[in-house]
Every structure is written in C-alpha cells, then in structure tokens.
Amino acid sequence: MTGGRFYITTAIDYANGPPHLGHALEKIGADAIARYRRLRGDQVHFVIGMDEHGQKVAQTAAAQGVSPQQWTDGIAGEFRVAWSALGISYDDFIRTTEPRHREAVEEMIRRMSAKGDLYRSTYAGHYCVGCEAYKTEDELVDGRCPIHPTREIQWMEEEDWFFRLSRYGPALLRLLDERPEFVQPESRRNEVRRMVEEIKDISVSRSLLAWGNPWPGDADHTVYVWIDALTNYLSAIGFPDPEYQAHWPAALHVIGKDIIRFHCVYWPAMLLSADLPLPERVWAHGFMTMGGSKISKSSGVAFDLGEIVDRHGTDALRYFLLREIPWDGDGNFSLERFDERYTADLANDLGNLASRTITMVQKYRGGRVPAAGRSYLDEQTDLCVGEYLERMDRYLLHEGLSVVFGLVAEANGFVETAAPWKLAREPGAPLISTRHCAR
Ligand code: ME8
C-alpha cells in the first residue's frame, strides 16, 4: 500500500479560456493526494497540463485574432501562474503542442494501426464542440448538449479514420468484473458498464480541422483531439522511449465525471490496442456548482480565481474546497460559506487552539515545550490518525479533513476541561475529557 511508485495525473485543461474554480478543485484534490502519498513514503510523479488542440481552441484563437499557438502559449502561462498561486506540487506540465507529445501520439496511432484497429469510413452525426465529442440523438436534450447548453450542436459529415473500439467491449467488461476498483468512486461503475454495453466504433481523425496533430501517413487528416489528449499520460513520462516504464502504469487518473467515457472506455481500449498495461484507477470527482449551475467557461458561472485566492489566502481556499465539496460527489461554492468556514473552522477552532497553546507554553512554561506523559488526548489522536489514514487511502479527502477537524475540536475541548491555567496553580488535579473524535 505504501513505499511504491505512484504516478498520478489530472485531466489536462482545454486552453480555450483562463482557469476557473472547477479546474482548481480538481488540481487541489489531486495535489492533496500527491502530497499524502509522498508523506506515506511513495515515489510520487504528479503530472498536469494543457489540452491545446481541437476545434474549441482553434475557434477561440480565431475569435481573438491570434494564431492558435500564440493563444495557447498565453493561456498555458495563465494556468501555470494559477497553479503556483494554489501551491500545486506538480512534477511536470505537459502541453499537447509539444514535440515530445507529438511523437507519442504518432507511436500510438502506429501501434493501433499495426493491430488492424484503424479503418476509413464516413462519419455523419452531431458534434458538441464544448465536449469535443460526437453525440447521439438520445444524448441531446432539446437538441442541445446538457453539459454545454449554451453551445449550438454541429452537424458533421466527413470521411474519417475510425477506431475499432467495439472490438474491445468484451475485454472492457472483463476489466470491470475482474478489477472493479478501476472505476472510482463505486457509484460511477454502472454508468461505465452501460457505456461499454453500448460500445460502437468511433471516428478518430478530422479532415476539416487543421489545428491538431497530423495523422501519421495521411496529411489530409489531423488526430481527433481526445485521442491526442489522452496520450498525454504517456507522452509526459517519455513514451515511446522505454523510460516511460519507470512510471507506467499510472496509479491514478483524477478527472471530472463528465469525461468518464473517454477515460474508462476509450483510453483502456486504446491501451489494449497498443499492447500497453492499463492504469490502476480512474477517480471521477463531481462538479462544483454555484447557485445550482456548474462552474464553467461557457456558462458564465465563474469568477476571478486570483480574487478568490486573495480573499483569505491559498491555504484557506485549499482547505475550504477540500472540506466543503465532497470529493466523491457534487458540491456548491459560495463566498458566504467560504467566509463562514474561514471564521468558524480556521480562525476560531484551529486559530484559537494554536494561539492558546502557544500562549500557555509561553506563560506557564517559559516558552519551552515541556516533556509530557501520555494523556487522553494522545489516545484520541491515535484514533483520529487511524481514521484519517483509512479515509485518505480511499481518497475520501473531505472525510479525511473532517476527521482532522474533529481532533481540533477534541483538543479545544481537552483544553477547556483540563483547564491548564488551573493546573498551573494545582499541579495534581486529574485530566478528564468527555469529547469524542468527530466522524
Ligand atoms: O475536459 N467542477 O478539459 P476541461 C469540477 N481537455 N470539475 C470541473 C468543473 C467544475 N465545475 N469544470 C471542469 C477537458 N472541471 C479535457 C480533458 S484529459 C485527457 C482532457 C474539470 O478544461 C473537468 O471535469 O473542460 C475536467 O476533469 C477538468 O476540469 C478539465 O476540464
């Protein structure tokens, strides 16, 4: 469970606009896991990055009157500034416009082609530029994508390269049966199973879109942006150079629930086709909402990330998001709630504990921490640490933090009951606390 290699990735964000709080939640959660695994003794390799090809990015750059490359260079810079302001401890930042990435994509296509899994056919159907994905009639609500209701759905008809995805249906069903922990949290497994049961071949090239990695051996096509993007998990660790084996297979891909099909169906099928081992786990977190709507670039439900960081500082924002938004479900963000938790949890509970402890050490012990025997509080601490490890090993980050703050409450209660200021006058009095580690 500990002391091994731990390659952890997040989704690479579309370079069609600046980072928002939803992106921040994902990066902060993955960062908390990366930091936790490092403390557990693992050799962690933590990769994040940018998804820079595709129609959505090309359209945004055109609307801004700059080349896609100029545009993505600027946006990638903005994301990096945001991640450093949020203390994201990543080891590498991959961009899909880098030469190292292009090489990996070409090798994936070559391998899939050598398997006989790529063929030419005609695609005719709906396309959501927001998802960068083809949509069936029944995935649309009133002719619109439910995830990107402000975008028009496009009708597309083109001669493309197709991936024989359906060939991998049986292997994917076996994967779900034999390694159910592949899809986490558990509540998402049935959704993936249904997707696999309805599996069909997919178009994996675009003939009318120039902004993409060129299709190896067919200059008229570019690689479909999802095939391109998913390969980042390999290109970032040096694939196809054998050095990638130092990290692969990934221990954990952290992604949002909207892109589970790509990570739990397309990606394992691509890897099987390329004769590569599968990642150990995919964790699909939920959405952060504001006033009931998903925070996103296109919905307009967003605000300046820098301003939110400045409100109470980096650590406070990290604490708030990890505590407030369940890592295995959806959660709402509001400034009022942020202020409330900042005051109640951080300033009052944690802040008071720290300040009264330091004050007492100064006042009663001349500023030196005295040697102490084992107290009731040590027992509670052991209990909480056990619970904390159990929650964190299952990636239940919000529960892990709740256990920690249970201990903070316990410690405050202990100080009140034990009343050290009295003990300072009557050294023999017994220490009793009736509080319990909160769950
Ligand atoms: O999907 N709450 O990029 P993206 C929580 N480029 N998570 C959110 C969110 C919200 N309100 N909004 C977005 C892409 N996310 C692709 C990924 S990976 C090979 C390619 C999450 O910029 C979203 O679920 O639309 C995804 O995991 C990540 O942010 C990037 O979203």
Boltz pocket constraint, residues with backbone or C-beta under 6 A from the ligand:
constraints:
  - pocket:
      binder: B
      contacts: [[A, 10], [A, 11], [A, 12], [A, 13], [A, 14], [A, 15], [A, 21], [A, 22], [A, 23], [A, 25], [A, 26], [A, 51], [A, 130], [A, 226], [A, 229], [A, 230], [A, 231], [A, 232], [A, 254], [A, 255], [A, 256], [A, 257], [A, 258], [A, 259], [A, 286], [A, 287], [A, 288], [A, 289], [A, 294], [A, 295], [A, 296]]
      max_distance: 6.0
